[in-house]
Amino acid sequence: MRRQNLALVMGEVAASGPVSRARVADATGLTRAAVSSLVEELRTAGLVAERGPAPSGRVGRPGSDLVVDAEGPAGLGLEIGVGHLGACLVDLGGRIRASVRVPADNRRRTPDAVLGQLARIAAELTETAVPHPAGTVVAVPGLVGAAEGQVAHAPNLGWRRVPVADLLRERLPATLAALPLEVDNEANLGALADLWCGAGAADAVHISAEAGIGAALLVGGTIFRGASGFAGELGHVPVRPDGPPCACGARGCLEQYAGEAAVLRAAGLDAATGDPVTELARRAERSQPAVLDALDRAGAALGIALAGAVNLIDPAAVVLGGAYAELGAWLLPAMRRELAARVAVRPWHPQTLTLSALGRGGPVLGAAMVTVRRIVGDPGGYAAGRADRPA
């Protein structure tokens, strides 16, 4: 019971701080004496701090407002993209305290080279950072065995059965290597970021697109992973069964029509340099016909693929995230057109399909927030684990 009450108090401070003990008591239904005792425990664990005095309007000495400890634990998110590496440090209040995104052509490099550079980025970001990370989560564009931290298959990186967690831990400095380390699919983490930090729905389909196209299924605020943990491979849903062959071995997959390479090729930009999504957006803003047509066809293919998902799971929201959120102005009209035509057995509202406000920053933010949410949701467990660690 005390562990649950610690979580109630911690959650209220994280969500509403600065907040008085009296307001925490009112919000949680706990007595003020109980709140004061729990706050002291959270302060001792380095999770909550006082910022005061706070005006109360009452006679007598004013109390102190409670806030999350600015020097307390934080979540470290790392990201491996096809064309970049990223890192993000988020405090217990959900504020980004440090972040970096580095261009990197990872499809042409070995896992050793990629993970070596990622470890250096993590070390540099956290070397002098306050707050200090309490755990690390890595976002990867591929099929991930989350329990063992292994990437089973990341086709756009050319990786198969890569033990990312083990290899990365070997390259991290000792202070980071000693922390919990997890690996998850970037679409899953992008969906969680939208839910926790944006205006995301608890029941949603979240599309994440860069070189490939993935999706996450949120059911009741929890990622639906499927029997093997590999749910959400939207990019390999066939939209035209007699279409061109895909790298996965099937034909007519969505990625052959709406993946980055396919859109660039259709727009006549397959030899373009620099950031391809930025270039597509720049040319679309100039109303170049080939680019507009390519994006319209990509949106239609996305709508066809998503219609099956909408009919199957009846989500409250369909969210376009990742790099393609930046192309939403040109993708959404065709997506909405196809969904309206194909979702006919249930009510369909065009506003159900939206853009993620987090865009490309979603996966790495979601990765960092996993640790934050875990600590806020179970501060007693964090405090006990901290006490058990050697000094």
Order of alpha helices (4+ residues) and beta strands (2+ residues): alpha-alpha-alpha-beta-beta-beta-beta-beta-alpha-beta-beta-beta-beta-alpha-alpha-beta-alpha-beta-beta-beta-alpha-alpha-alpha-alpha-beta-alpha-beta-alpha-alpha
